[in-house]
């Protein structure tokens, strides 16, 4: 399998070949704060198959061993690595793929830090676009 993707503004493009080790939805407070979202989807791979095909991400040291890479122009989060906890592995933010539905999600992780209302988010009303204004 070959997946391509990139940041919101198009300054950075990436590709990866092979099957991901997993595809997880992370609820940790670090992912939430970095993304501004209640959870972040990550596909995990060995470092080798990840290729930057355009541009170059900026690296942010979010903790002693954690490195988050993002587009310096638009801020889109792209990659995560932690040499201490996940040696030789890298996570790709799955929503940055051109076809994010290609890889099914397999697991929720770090649910001990999940925002409480996310536990029932699937039960909320759904609208195809914006909700009606009342």
Backbone as CSV, one residue per row, in Angstrom:
resi,resn,N_x,N_y,N_z,CA_x,CA_y,CA_z,C_x,C_y,C_z
1,UNK,0.846,-1.167,0.000,0.000,0.000,0.000,0.900,1.242,0.000
2,UNK,0.570,2.215,-0.831,1.284,3.490,-0.854,0.274,4.595,-0.554
3,UNK,0.612,5.411,0.453,-0.237,6.532,0.827,0.532,7.830,0.635
4,UNK,-0.159,8.843,0.139,0.427,10.172,-0.005,-0.407,11.145,0.801
5,UNK,0.207,12.257,1.171,-0.522,13.264,1.926,0.310,14.512,2.073
6,UNK,-0.185,15.409,2.910,0.536,16.646,3.131,-0.203,17.579,4.055
7,UNK,0.379,18.753,4.179,-0.189,19.764,5.071,-1.326,20.528,4.386
8,UNK,-1.988,21.372,5.138,-3.137,22.133,4.660,-2.783,23.074,3.516
9,UNK,-1.645,23.733,3.594,-1.285,24.729,2.573,-0.563,24.134,1.377
10,UNK,-0.140,22.878,1.452,0.539,22.228,0.341,2.045,22.400,0.323
11,UNK,2.611,23.106,1.294,4.063,23.317,1.327,4.829,22.027,1.608
12,UNK,4.203,21.089,2.317,4.854,19.815,2.641,4.005,18.682,2.093
13,UNK,4.675,17.746,1.434,4.046,16.527,0.934,4.844,15.338,1.476
14,UNK,4.146,14.253,1.749,4.807,13.046,2.253,4.180,11.812,1.626
15,UNK,4.927,10.714,1.695,4.397,9.431,1.238,4.973,8.316,2.096
16,UNK,4.245,7.222,2.128,4.679,6.047,2.885,4.222,4.808,2.122
17,UNK,5.079,3.784,2.116,4.721,2.507,1.491,4.722,1.426,2.545
18,UNK,3.779,0.510,2.417,3.693,-0.611,3.352,2.471,-0.498,4.245
19,UNK,2.249,-1.543,4.999,1.120,-1.589,5.931,1.518,-0.929,7.249
20,UNK,0.657,-0.097,7.804,0.979,0.480,9.107,0.945,-0.595,10.182
21,UNK,1.734,-0.380,11.229,1.722,-1.302,12.365,0.400,-1.200,13.108
22,UNK,-0.159,0.003,13.138,-1.477,0.222,13.728,-2.011,1.564,13.257
23,UNK,-3.262,1.798,13.526,-3.896,3.103,13.300,-4.728,3.377,14.553
24,UNK,-4.268,4.329,15.340,-4.867,4.591,16.647,-5.426,6.001,16.742
25,UNK,-6.450,6.156,17.541,-6.981,7.471,17.901,-6.468,7.783,19.303
26,UNK,-5.613,8.792,19.400,-4.971,9.116,20.673,-5.721,10.231,21.398
27,UNK,-5.983,9.993,22.675,-6.713,10.938,23.510,-5.815,11.624,24.544
28,UNK,-4.488,11.482,24.428,-3.611,12.063,25.450,-3.657,13.590,25.423
29,UNK,-3.347,14.178,26.550,-3.414,15.640,26.657,-2.385,16.320,25.753
30,UNK,-1.232,15.704,25.521,-0.240,16.297,24.621,-0.773,16.391,23.196
31,UNK,-1.367,15.324,22.686,-1.936,15.353,21.331,-3.069,16.373,21.241
32,UNK,-3.905,16.397,22.265,-5.024,17.351,22.257,-4.513,18.790,22.221
33,UNK,-3.558,19.104,23.068,-3.045,20.480,23.139,-2.313,20.868,21.854
34,UNK,-1.540,19.932,21.298,-0.789,20.246,20.087,-1.717,20.454,18.893
35,UNK,-2.788,19.673,18.811,-3.686,19.745,17.655,-4.854,20.709,17.851
36,UNK,-5.216,20.950,19.111,-6.426,21.735,19.365,-7.688,20.927,19.104
37,UNK,-7.561,19.607,19.074,-8.685,18.709,18.801,-8.838,17.723,19.964
38,UNK,-10.023,17.119,20.136,-10.233,16.210,21.256,-9.481,14.886,21.144
39,UNK,-9.024,14.531,19.937,-8.207,13.332,19.731,-7.505,13.467,18.383
40,UNK,-6.472,12.658,18.183,-5.709,12.699,16.940,-5.509,11.279,16.424
41,UNK,-5.710,11.080,15.121,-5.475,9.787,14.490,-4.023,9.662,14.059
42,UNK,-3.416,8.519,14.380,-2.013,8.258,14.047,-1.875,6.884,13.409
43,UNK,-1.124,6.806,12.302,-0.698,5.518,11.760,0.781,5.369,12.077
44,UNK,1.161,4.195,12.550,2.538,3.958,12.995,3.287,3.097,11.989
45,UNK,4.527,3.512,11.722,5.412,2.819,10.786,6.832,2.814,11.334
46,UNK,7.683,1.897,10.829,9.120,2.081,11.034,9.524,3.365,10.300
47,UNK,10.592,4.030,10.739,11.021,5.298,10.126,11.286,5.183,8.627
48,UNK,11.837,4.067,8.176,12.353,3.951,6.811,11.354,4.252,5.704
49,UNK,10.106,3.766,5.738,9.241,3.997,4.577,8.668,5.411,4.450
50,UNK,8.880,6.265,5.437,8.343,7.629,5.379,9.281,8.495,4.546
51,UNK,8.713,9.168,3.550,9.506,10.064,2.707,8.825,11.425,2.625
52,UNK,9.611,12.482,2.815,9.135,13.837,2.568,9.431,14.113,1.099
53,UNK,8.404,14.378,0.318,8.595,14.579,-1.115,8.571,16.054,-1.518
54,UNK,8.163,16.914,-0.598,8.154,18.352,-0.870,8.245,19.091,0.452
55,UNK,9.082,20.113,0.502,9.197,20.956,1.686,9.930,20.271,2.820
56,UNK,9.835,20.876,3.997,10.477,20.330,5.176,9.753,20.763,6.431
57,UNK,9.381,19.804,7.287,8.669,20.154,8.514,9.603,20.762,9.560
58,UNK,9.009,21.492,10.470,9.717,22.007,11.634,9.523,21.002,12.759
59,UNK,10.546,20.830,13.594,10.471,19.885,14.713,10.320,20.642,16.024
60,UNK,9.380,20.170,16.822,9.119,20.734,18.150,9.372,19.638,19.177
61,UNK,10.209,19.895,20.164,10.476,18.945,21.235,9.408,19.129,22.304
62,UNK,8.369,18.309,22.229,7.231,18.485,23.138,7.463,17.891,24.522
63,UNK,8.491,17.079,24.671,8.922,16.581,25.976,10.367,16.117,25.819
64,UNK,10.926,15.527,26.857,12.336,15.114,26.813,12.647,14.219,25.609
65,UNK,11.753,13.284,25.290,12.011,12.336,24.208,11.059,12.484,23.021
66,UNK,9.980,13.236,23.170,8.978,13.355,22.111,9.324,14.455,21.129
67,UNK,9.145,14.137,19.838,9.361,15.101,18.768,8.118,15.144,17.903
68,UNK,7.584,16.329,17.725,6.426,16.531,16.857,6.875,17.381,15.677
69,UNK,6.493,16.965,14.484,6.862,17.718,13.295,5.603,18.280,12.655
70,UNK,5.719,19.513,12.170,4.566,20.208,11.613,5.025,21.153,10.516
71,UNK,4.075,21.633,9.729,4.391,22.590,8.675,4.661,23.953,9.307
72,UNK,5.821,24.564,9.005,6.120,25.874,9.582,5.275,26.998,8.982
73,UNK,4.613,26.738,7.854,3.789,27.770,7.215,2.351,27.767,7.723
74,UNK,1.687,26.599,7.696,0.269,26.561,8.075,0.024,25.915,9.435
75,UNK,1.019,25.245,10.001,0.885,24.658,11.334,0.331,23.250,11.384
76,UNK,0.006,22.652,10.245,-0.536,21.296,10.252,0.429,20.325,10.918
77,UNK,-0.063,19.571,11.902,0.727,18.521,12.528,0.887,17.358,11.567
78,UNK,2.088,16.788,11.486,2.370,15.736,10.516,2.896,14.442,11.128
79,UNK,3.949,14.533,11.971,4.631,13.339,12.460,4.913,13.443,13.954
80,UNK,5.050,12.261,14.579,5.398,12.168,15.999,6.377,11.029,16.170
81,UNK,7.397,11.240,16.975,8.314,10.159,17.339,8.749,10.324,18.786
82,UNK,9.098,9.204,19.401,9.587,9.185,20.767,10.604,8.046,20.854
83,UNK,11.887,8.402,20.773,12.955,7.401,20.731,13.013,6.543,21.985
84,UNK,12.499,7.026,23.103,12.525,6.281,24.353,11.405,5.242,24.415
85,UNK,10.185,5.641,24.089,9.015,4.766,24.201,8.784,3.950,22.928
86,UNK,9.049,4.561,21.764,8.785,3.914,20.478,10.034,3.958,19.589
87,UNK,11.127,3.310,20.003,12.377,3.413,19.232,12.220,2.884,17.808
88,UNK,12.733,3.659,16.841,12.703,3.250,15.440,11.370,3.413,14.752
89,UNK,10.384,3.973,15.458,9.042,4.112,14.896,8.677,5.584,14.735
90,UNK,7.728,5.831,13.832,7.217,7.181,13.625,5.718,7.086,13.395
91,UNK,4.997,8.050,13.897,3.556,8.146,13.676,3.293,9.236,12.654
92,UNK,2.363,8.967,11.758,1.915,9.941,10.766,0.485,10.314,11.116
93,UNK,0.180,11.608,11.191,-1.201,12.008,11.449,-2.051,11.571,10.268
94,UNK,-2.945,10.642,10.520,-3.696,9.982,9.459,-4.651,10.909,8.721
95,UNK,-5.096,11.980,9.338,-5.993,12.909,8.646,-5.254,13.728,7.594
96,UNK,-3.916,13.646,7.544,-3.160,14.371,6.520,-3.020,13.576,5.234
97,UNK,-3.467,12.322,5.202,-3.414,11.539,3.966,-4.408,12.084,2.948
98,UNK,-4.072,11.957,1.675,-5.000,12.360,0.616,-6.262,11.518,0.658
99,UNK,-6.138,10.256,1.047,-7.281,9.347,1.166,-7.258,8.707,2.559
100,UNK,-7.669,9.457,3.591,-7.560,8.945,4.962,-8.424,7.723,5.263
101,UNK,-9.445,7.472,4.460,-10.285,6.290,4.691,-9.599,4.991,4.292
102,UNK,-8.445,5.060,3.648,-7.742,3.868,3.175,-7.335,2.945,4.319
103,UNK,-6.951,3.504,5.457,-6.474,2.702,6.587,-7.512,2.744,7.709
104,UNK,-8.172,1.629,7.998,-9.170,1.627,9.060,-8.539,1.854,10.445
105,UNK,-9.252,2.569,11.286,-8.812,2.784,12.664,-8.966,1.468,13.428
106,UNK,-7.982,1.176,14.281,-7.990,-0.107,14.996,-8.211,0.006,16.499
107,UNK,-7.861,1.187,17.089,-7.886,1.250,18.546,-7.916,2.696,19.034
108,UNK,-8.526,2.902,20.200,-8.415,4.165,20.944,-7.291,3.971,21.955
109,UNK,-6.393,4.957,22.056,-5.311,4.857,23.038,-5.308,6.071,23.958
110,UNK,-4.629,5.920,25.086,-4.517,6.972,26.100,-5.901,7.436,26.582
111,UNK,-6.848,6.506,26.664,-8.203,6.866,27.086,-8.262,7.280,28.557
112,UNK,-7.219,6.994,29.320,-7.176,7.469,30.710,-7.169,8.992,30.753
113,UNK,-6.726,9.630,29.661,-6.682,11.094,29.590,-7.796,11.669,28.713
114,UNK,-8.685,10.833,28.246,-9.757,11.276,27.341,-10.651,12.318,28.015
115,UNK,-11.057,13.315,27.258,-12.042,14.288,27.733,-13.334,13.520,27.995
116,UNK,-13.962,13.743,29.128,-15.102,12.918,29.525,-16.224,12.897,28.487
117,UNK,-16.524,14.025,27.847,-17.637,14.038,26.889,-17.332,13.272,25.613
118,UNK,-16.073,12.911,25.365,-15.744,12.116,24.183,-16.218,10.669,24.317
119,UNK,-16.445,10.214,25.529,-16.909,8.851,25.741,-18.283,8.585,25.153
120,UNK,-19.060,9.640,24.939,-20.415,9.496,24.390,-20.619,10.338,23.137
121,UNK,-19.544,10.793,22.525,-19.653,11.675,21.355,-20.413,11.015,20.205
122,UNK,-20.298,9.694,20.069,-20.979,8.993,18.980,-22.503,8.998,19.141
123,UNK,-23.003,9.367,20.319,-24.439,9.384,20.574,-25.083,10.728,20.243
124,UNK,-24.285,11.742,19.940,-24.817,13.077,19.655,-25.559,13.111,18.322
125,UNK,-26.496,14.073,18.151,-27.150,14.222,16.844,-26.105,14.482,15.757
126,UNK,-26.449,14.100,14.535,-25.528,14.249,13.410,-26.158,15.110,12.315
127,UNK,-25.348,15.963,11.701,-25.771,16.802,10.580,-24.765,16.626,9.452
128,UNK,-25.236,16.549,8.216,-24.322,16.410,7.084,-23.412,17.617,6.941
129,UNK,-23.851,18.774,7.280,-23.047,19.994,7.226,-23.273,20.748,8.534
130,UNK,-23.524,22.044,8.469,-23.751,22.825,9.684,-25.135,22.562,10.259
131,UNK,-25.285,22.624,11.583,-26.606,22.419,12.166,-27.507,23.623,11.898
132,UNK,-28.828,23.408,11.934,-29.737,24.547,11.755,-29.583,25.529,12.900
133,UNK,-29.698,26.795,12.601,-29.614,27.833,13.640,-30.985,27.981,14.269
134,UNK,-31.021,27.890,15.571,-32.310,27.961,16.285,-32.541,29.327,16.852
